[in-house]
């Protein structure tokens, strides 16, 4: 696919956007941005709709432009309109922003006698897998024992549950959107599984949880899905996302 370089610098926006065959040419993008502050309400709504549709197709280009206008525009109303246009962009990035999350419940520490090792390492057994979670999509199962993440293993039982360096801490630190590789002990065989982590919901602990006979916990998947939808469209998440974007250097 041909790549097209859109520049809005000559319009005074001072930004360059690389996009793939956009459905709005630079002049039309500029015109719609100017119409965001039109005295005619119908024109404002039409411009907002056009830019929203463009942003849905050209996510990265639109994000770069709207953030640039947030930083540089002298028009308070344009900055306010860009805030509105950035909200659905932030929501689409929800799963790639924040602490890492697998969607599993884990039991106690388990010693694992790995082949070729003099001493066992320690892992945590999966006691429940949430439906449609990163773990479910990676086909992890109840009874699997996670013994490593990106080749990091734990030689002491206390280490694998350590709040700062244990398995849960490393999953969070890996970050939403990352794809760490996990060492899985399954039926006395060591396999490696890549898991595409999503975002750990901020209010996850507030969900009612069912205690399972194996000591694990299970959350209501419908309530979890609603929690995620509520959070991704919340003011708190958008503020967190926007502050991080505006603090970063343009283009990063």
C-alpha positions in Angstrom: 0.0 0.0 0.0 1.4 3.4 -0.9 2.2 5.7 1.9 1.2 9.3 1.8 2.8 12.0 3.9 0.2 14.6 5.2 1.6 17.9 6.3 -0.5 20.5 8.1 2.5 22.7 8.8 1.6 25.2 6.1 -1.8 25.7 7.9 0.0 26.7 11.0 -0.5 23.5 13.0 3.2 22.6 12.9 2.7 18.9 12.7 3.5 16.2 10.1 1.4 13.0 9.9 2.2 9.9 8.1 -1.0 8.1 7.0 -2.0 5.4 4.5 -4.3 6.6 1.9 -6.5 8.8 4.1 -10.1 9.5 3.1 -9.7 13.1 4.0 -7.0 15.2 2.2 -5.0 17.7 4.3 -7.1 20.6 3.1 -10.3 18.9 4.1 -8.8 18.0 7.5 -7.8 21.7 8.0 -11.3 22.9 6.9 -13.0 20.6 9.3 -10.8 21.7 12.2 -11.6 25.3 11.4 -15.3 24.4 11.3 -15.1 23.0 14.8 -15.4 26.6 16.0 -17.9 27.7 13.4 -20.9 29.9 14.7 -23.1 27.5 12.8 -24.0 24.5 15.0 -24.7 22.2 12.0 -21.3 22.9 10.6 -19.7 22.2 13.9 -21.5 18.9 14.2 -20.7 17.9 10.6 -17.0 18.7 11.1 -16.9 16.7 14.3 -18.5 13.7 12.6 -16.1 13.9 9.7 -13.0 14.1 11.9 -14.4 11.3 14.1 -14.8 9.0 11.1 -11.4 9.9 9.8 -9.9 9.2 13.3 -11.5 5.7 13.3 -9.7 4.8 10.1 -6.5 6.7 10.7 -6.0 6.3 14.4 -2.3 7.2 14.7 -2.5 10.2 12.4 -5.6 11.6 14.1 -4.1 11.0 17.5 -0.9 12.9 16.6 -2.8 15.8 15.1 -5.3 16.3 17.9 -2.6 16.0 20.6 -0.5 18.5 18.7 -3.5 20.9 18.6 -4.0 20.4 22.3 -0.4 21.5 22.9 -0.2 24.4 20.4 -3.6 25.8 19.4 -4.2 29.3 20.6 -8.0 28.7 20.3 -9.4 27.4 23.6 -12.5 26.0 21.7 -10.4 24.0 19.3 -8.5 22.5 22.3 -11.9 21.7 23.9 -13.1 20.1 20.6 -9.9 18.1 20.3 -10.5 16.8 23.8 -13.8 15.4 22.7 -12.2 13.9 19.6 -9.5 12.2 21.6 -11.9 10.4 24.0 -12.8 7.5 21.5 -9.1 7.3 20.6 -8.2 6.8 24.2 -10.9 4.2 24.6 -9.6 2.2 21.6 -6.1 2.2 23.3 -7.5 0.9 26.7 -6.2 -2.6 26.3 -2.6 -1.4 25.5 -2.3 1.2 28.3 -1.5 0.6 32.0 -0.5 -2.4 34.1 -0.5 -5.8 32.5 -3.3 -8.3 33.1 -3.8 -12.0 32.2 -7.2 -12.9 33.6 -6.2 -15.8 35.8 -6.5 -16.8 39.5 -3.4 -18.4 41.0 -3.0 -20.7 43.9 0.0 -21.4 46.3 3.6 -21.8 45.3 4.4 -25.1 43.6 7.9 -26.7 43.3 8.6 -27.8 39.8 11.5 -30.3 39.0 12.5 -28.9 35.6 14.6 -31.3 33.5 18.4 -30.6 33.8 18.0 -28.6 37.0 19.6 -29.7 40.2 17.0 -27.9 42.3 13.4 -27.2 41.6 12.2 -23.8 40.7 8.9 -22.4 42.0 5.8 -21.4 40.1 2.2 -20.7 40.7 -0.7 -23.0 39.6 -3.5 -21.5 37.6 -6.7 -22.2 39.5 -9.1 -20.4 37.2 -9.1 -18.7 33.8 -11.5 -15.9 32.9 -13.3 -16.3 29.6 -12.1 -14.1 26.7 -9.1 -13.0 28.8 -5.5 -12.9 27.5 -4.9 -16.2 29.3 -7.9 -17.8 27.7 -6.9 -16.6 24.2 -3.4 -18.1 24.8 -5.2 -21.4 25.7 -3.8 -21.5 29.2 -5.7 -23.9 31.4 -6.5 -24.6 35.1 -3.8 -26.8 36.5 -1.0 -25.2 34.4 1.9 -24.0 36.6 3.6 -20.7 35.5 7.3 -21.1 36.2 8.8 -18.2 34.3 8.1 -15.0 32.5 10.5 -14.0 29.8 13.0 -16.6 31.1 12.9 -15.2 34.7 12.5 -18.0 37.2 12.2 -18.1 41.0 14.4 -20.3 43.1 12.6 -19.7 46.4 8.9 -20.1 47.2 8.7 -16.7 48.8 10.2 -15.1 45.7 7.4 -16.1 43.3 4.8 -14.3 45.5 7.0 -11.3 46.4 5.0 -8.1 46.0 7.7 -6.3 44.1 9.5 -9.1 42.1 7.1 -12.0 42.1 5.0 -13.3 39.2 2.0 -11.0 39.7 4.3 -8.0 40.0 6.2 -8.9 36.8 2.9 -9.4 34.9 1.8 -5.9 35.9 5.2 -4.4 35.1 5.3 -6.0 31.7 2.4 -3.6 30.8 -0.8 -3.8 28.8 -0.1 -4.5 25.1 3.1 -6.4 25.8 3.6 -10.0 24.7 5.8 -11.8 27.3 6.6 -15.4 27.0 5.6 -17.7 29.9 7.2 -21.0 30.9 4.3 -23.4 31.6 4.6 -26.7 33.4 1.8 -28.9 32.0 1.6 -32.7 32.4 5.2 -32.9 33.4 6.3 -31.1 30.3 7.7 -27.5 30.0 6.2 -25.5 27.2 6.5 -21.8 26.3 3.4 -19.7 25.6 3.2 -16.1 24.4 0.4 -14.0 26.1 -0.8 -10.7 24.7 -1.5 -8.9 28.0 -4.3 -6.4 28.3 -4.9 -3.6 30.9 -5.6 -4.6 34.5 -8.9 -2.8 35.4 -8.4 -0.3 38.2 -11.4 -1.5 40.2 -10.9 -5.2 39.7 -10.9 -6.0 43.4 -14.3 -4.4 43.9 -16.0 -7.2 41.8 -17.8 -10.0 43.8 -15.7 -13.1 43.7 -16.6 -16.8 44.1 -14.2 -19.0 46.1 -13.5 -22.2 44.3 -12.9 -25.6 45.9 -9.2 -25.5 44.7 -8.6 -22.3 46.5 -8.9 -20.1 43.4 -11.4 -17.3 42.8 -13.7 -16.7 39.9 -15.3 -13.4 38.9 -18.6 -12.9 37.2 -17.5 -12.4 33.5 -20.5 -10.3 32.6 -19.7 -7.9 35.5 -16.0 -7.9 34.6 -16.9 -7.0 31.0 -19.1 -4.1 32.2 -16.4 -2.9 34.5 -14.0 -2.7 31.6 -16.5 -0.9 29.4 -17.2 1.6 32.2 -13.6 2.3 32.9 -12.5 2.7 29.3 -15.1 5.4 28.8 -14.6 7.0 32.2 -13.2 10.5 32.9 -10.6 9.0 35.2 -9.1 6.7 32.5 -9.2 9.5 29.9 -7.4 11.9 32.2 -4.8 9.3 33.0 -4.3 8.5 29.3 -4.3 12.2 28.3 -1.8 13.3 30.9 0.6 10.5 29.8 0.2 11.5 26.1 0.7 15.2 26.7 3.7 14.6 28.9 5.4 12.5 26.3 7.5 14.1 23.5 5.5 14.4 20.3 6.0 11.4 18.1 6.8 9.1 21.0 
